Structure formats: C-alpha cells, structure tokens
Amino acid sequence: MADGLISRVFIFEGDAYPILLEWRLSQSIAGALMIIRDEQPTDLDAIRAITSAAFAQVPQSRQTEVAVIDSLRAAGDLAVSLVAVEEGEVIGHIAFSPVSIDHDDDPRWYGGGPLAVRPDRQRRGVGSSLVRAGLQRLAELGAHGCVLVGDPAYYQRFGFRSYPGLTMPNVPAQNLLALALGTVDVKAGNVKFAPAFDVGAS
C-alpha cells in the first residue's frame, strides 16, 4: 500500500463485534489488515519475544521491559494490554498501568509503555496505531490522562508534551510527557509508576 494511504484497522474488544477505524498508516503492507485487540494468554510468549527484540538495540534501555510487563500482569496492574496482529501473527504490543501524581488525589491517571513493535514491522504505523487504540481505551475507562517517558518528537503527534512542574526522578524534563484526556488539566507533581517499573533498578 502506498505511503499515506488509508489502511483499515479492526479493534476487537472481548467478544464484541469489531469496530472499524480508519487511520493513516505510513508504509503499511499492501493488502494486509491489522487487528488490534486485547492480549490473550496465548500471546504472552510473542509479547516477550517482540519486546525483547524491539529494545535490544535501544541504548537507554536497561533490558528490563519484559520483566516489567510480566510483573505488571502478575500484580494486576496491567490495566490495558493490546496487541497488533497481522496475518495471524502478533507484531506489536503496548501496555498501560496506573500511575500516581503528587498533589493529585484522582487515581485515574495511567502510564504508557512499554511499547514494542517487531523490528521487521517498525516504521510502518504499527506503533502509532497501538498508541491511538490505547488512548481510546483509556478514554473509555474514564481516564483523566496518560503519562509516559519517551521521545517528544515521536509522541507529540498524539498530543503529548512536557509540563512545567511535572517531574520524575532521573528522567529529563523533556522526556516526561503527558496528555490530558477530556477537560482535566495536567497538574504539577512527581510521577510515580507502578512498582513493577522498579525491576532491575539499582
């Protein structure tokens, strides 16, 4: 499919009928339909393999992303876990989990990530589709917003940006990004991710 053309993406929510969304995907594979759905028990090995491969060459990674996802799941903190499936194969995954922000008593904030796409399917819009689907799911859950640590050049396309006063230990201000969902404001404070993210911390 030519770059910039509209590809069809189906999202399955449990046993519900699929919702057809149309998003602009870059360099999508010709004729392929990508399904984004909740993770299933049979997906776990694929999620681990994709996450490990996707972060293997990332200099900033501590190579703990697989353990983080497994720990989130074991603790019941994996609030949203979506996979992208193409031609029957899982090619991408995104996780969302609860976070807390100092001076904000509302618990409806979530942390985004890890986000992983199989290396041979990267730069084809899979990651963007997962992010958009995840944010849609958070909105449906009544979330007030999402916080993540990432590249602003990538995440600004979804509306994420840095906010004065929003901090996280050992994270540069420009890489701590937030997106309010609805009319809620992003408040200043220190962000605390779920304990699973402390895996491997020194």
N, C-alpha and C positions, 0 to 999 in steps of 0.2 A: 504494500500500500504506500502511496507516495507520502512524503513528509508533509504533515499539516492537514491531511485529510481526516475526516471524522471516522473513527472506528467505534464499533459497538461494544459496550461493556455491560455484562449482566451481573447484578448483585443478588445473591441468594441469601435470604435471612431465614435460617432454620428450614421449615417445611413450607414457607410461604412461596407464592408464585414469584418469579423473578421480576425485578424492576429494571426496565431498560433505560439506561442513561446514555447520553451521547457526550463524550468528552473529546477534546482534541488531543490525540496522542502523536508524539513525534516518532517517526521511523517505525511504525507498527508493522508487524509481519503481515504480508499480503494474505487476505482471506481468513486470518485467524481471529477467533473470538476469544476474548479473555474474560474469564469468570472470576469475580471477587466474592468470596464467601467466608463465613466463619471457619476457623480451623476445626478439624476433626481429629480424633485420636490417631487415625492412620496417617496424618500429615506430619507428625512430630519429628520423625527421622529426616524427612525432607526439609523441614524448617531448620533443624540443626545444621544440616549439610549446607544449605543455602546461606545461612547466617555466617557460618564459619568461613565459607569461600568468599563471601562478599567483603568481610572485614580483614581478610588475611593480608591484604596489601595496603591497609589504612594505617599510616604512621602513628596517628593519635590513639589508635585502639590498644587496649590492654588485653585484647583477645578473650574477654570475659562475656561477650554478648550472648553466647549460647547458654552459659550458666545463669546469666541474668534472666533470660526468658524462662528457663526451667524453674528457677527459684520463684519468679512471679507467679507462674502457674501453680506451683506447689503450695504457695502461701495464699492462694485465692485472690491475688492482686492483679491478675491478668484480665482487666476489665473488658478490653476489646482485643481480639486477636484475629486478624484477617489474612487470608492467603489469596494470591493471584494464581489462577490455574489456566494454562493454555495447552490445548490438545491433550488434556488429561494429566498434565504434569504441573506440579507446584513450582512456580518460578519466582515467587516473591512473597514476602511476609512483612507485616507491621504489627507492632504491639502498642497498647496504651494502658497505662496504670495510674492509680490515684496519686496525686501529689498534694502537699500542704504548702501554704504560703503564710509566713508570719503576718500577723495583723489582719488576716482574712479568715473569719470564722466559718465561711461556707466551704464545705468539703467537695464541691462539685467542680474541682479543677483536676485535670489529667495531664500526665506526662506522655509525650510522644516518643516512641522508639523502644527498642531498636527497629530500624527499617532496613530491610535487606532484599536485594534482587540478585538472582543468579547472574554471575558475571557475563555469560553469553547473551543475556537478555537486558543488560543495562543500556541506558541511553535510548530507550525505545518507549518511554512513557509509562512503564510499569510502576515505578516508584511514585510518580505523580498521581496515578490512578489510585494506588493504595492510600496515599495521604488524603486525597479528597474523599474516598469512601470512608476512611476512618473518622474524618472530621464530621461527615454526615451522620455517622453512627453516634458520635459523641453528642451532637446536637439533638438527636432523637432521644438520648438518655437524659437530656436536660442539663448537660454540662455547661458550666459558665465559661470555660475556656481550656486552652491547651498550652503547655509549656514544653519546650524541648531545647536540647543542646545541639547545635548544628551550624551549617554554613548559611549565613544570611543571603548569599547570592542565589542559593537554591530555594530556600524556604520563603523568601519574600513574595514569590509568585502566588502563594496561598494566603497571604495577608499577615504572616508572622513578621515581627520586628522586635528589636530590643527596646526596653523601657527603663528610664532613669529610676534608680532605687530598687529595681528587681535584681537580686543577686543570688549567687550560688558559690560556695567555696571552691576555689581552684578552677573556676570557669571564667574566661574572659567575658566582659560585659557584652561585647558584640556578638558572641556566640550563644548567649542565653536569650532565647526568643520566645515570645508569647503571642497568642491570638485569642482575643475575647470573642465569645460566641453570643450573639444577641446584643443586648444593650448594656451588659455588665462591663465595668471598667477594670483594667488591669491595675491592681494595687501594688504599691511598693512593699518589699519584704524579701526575706530569704526563702528560697525554694528548697524544699526537701522532697526528694524522690523516695519511692518505696525502698525498704531495707534491702531488697534483692539487688539493688544497684551498688551496694557496698561489697559485693562479691569480689574478692581479689584486691580490695583496697589496702594500701599499706598503712 
